[in-house]
């Protein structure tokens, strides 16, 4: 999935930027969720806008760390 599409889906799910959205809400299977978010997390120019957290819900291994949610900064628009 392209970054622009992922960010658009995030904004749709969260109702705006900066709000935690459950990784499960994106609707990908486990493997795709972990692969996709790990790829973006490895890219410094993108990852600085992604803030992963662990809370209630299904956890996914993003680059070896368990997370349940992601929040994306509005400033990511400059990288799109």
C-alpha positions as CSV (number, residue, x, y, z in Angstrom):
1,X,0.0,0.0,0.0
2,X,1.3,3.4,-0.9
3,X,2.0,5.8,1.9
4,X,-0.6,8.3,0.7
5,X,-3.3,5.6,0.7
6,X,-2.3,4.4,4.2
7,X,-2.4,7.9,5.6
8,X,-5.8,8.5,4.0
9,X,-7.1,5.3,5.6
10,X,-5.6,6.4,8.9
11,X,-7.3,9.8,8.8
12,X,-10.6,8.1,7.8
13,X,-10.4,5.7,10.7
14,X,-9.2,8.1,13.3
15,X,-11.2,11.2,12.2
16,X,-8.0,13.2,11.9
17,X,-4.3,13.3,12.7
18,X,-2.6,12.6,16.0
19,X,-5.2,10.2,17.3
20,X,-4.4,6.6,18.2
21,X,-5.9,4.1,15.8
22,X,-5.9,0.4,16.4
23,X,-3.7,-1.4,14.0
24,X,-6.4,-4.1,13.7
25,X,-8.8,-1.4,12.4
26,X,-6.9,-1.1,9.1
27,X,-8.3,-4.5,8.1
28,X,-5.1,-6.2,7.0
29,X,-4.2,-9.7,8.0
30,X,-1.5,-10.0,10.7
31,X,1.3,-10.7,8.2
32,X,0.5,-7.7,6.0
33,X,0.0,-5.4,9.0
34,X,3.4,-6.3,10.5
35,X,5.1,-6.1,7.1
36,X,3.6,-2.8,6.0
37,X,4.1,-0.9,9.3
38,X,7.5,-2.3,9.8
39,X,8.6,-1.1,6.4
40,X,7.4,2.4,7.0
41,X,8.9,2.3,10.5
42,X,12.3,1.6,9.0
43,X,12.3,4.7,6.9
44,X,13.5,7.7,9.0
45,X,11.8,10.2,6.8
46,X,8.5,8.5,7.4
47,X,8.8,6.9,10.8
48,X,9.3,10.2,12.6
49,X,5.6,10.9,11.9
50,X,4.4,7.5,13.2
51,X,3.9,7.0,16.9
52,X,3.2,3.4,17.9
53,X,1.8,2.5,21.3
54,X,0.6,-0.5,23.3
55,X,-2.8,-0.5,24.8
56,X,-6.0,-2.6,24.7
57,X,-6.5,-4.8,21.8
58,X,-4.5,-7.1,19.5
59,X,-0.8,-6.5,19.4
60,X,1.3,-6.7,16.3
61,X,5.1,-7.0,16.1
62,X,6.4,-3.9,14.4
63,X,10.2,-4.3,14.0
64,X,10.3,-6.6,17.0
65,X,8.2,-4.5,19.3
66,X,4.5,-5.3,20.2
67,X,2.1,-2.4,19.4
68,X,-1.6,-2.1,19.3
69,X,-2.1,1.4,18.0
70,X,-0.5,4.0,15.7
71,X,-0.9,7.8,15.7
72,X,0.3,9.8,12.7
73,X,1.4,13.5,12.9
74,X,-0.3,15.9,10.5
75,X,3.2,17.0,9.4
76,X,3.5,13.8,7.4
77,X,1.8,15.8,4.6
78,X,5.2,17.3,3.8
79,X,6.5,13.8,3.0
80,X,3.6,12.8,0.8
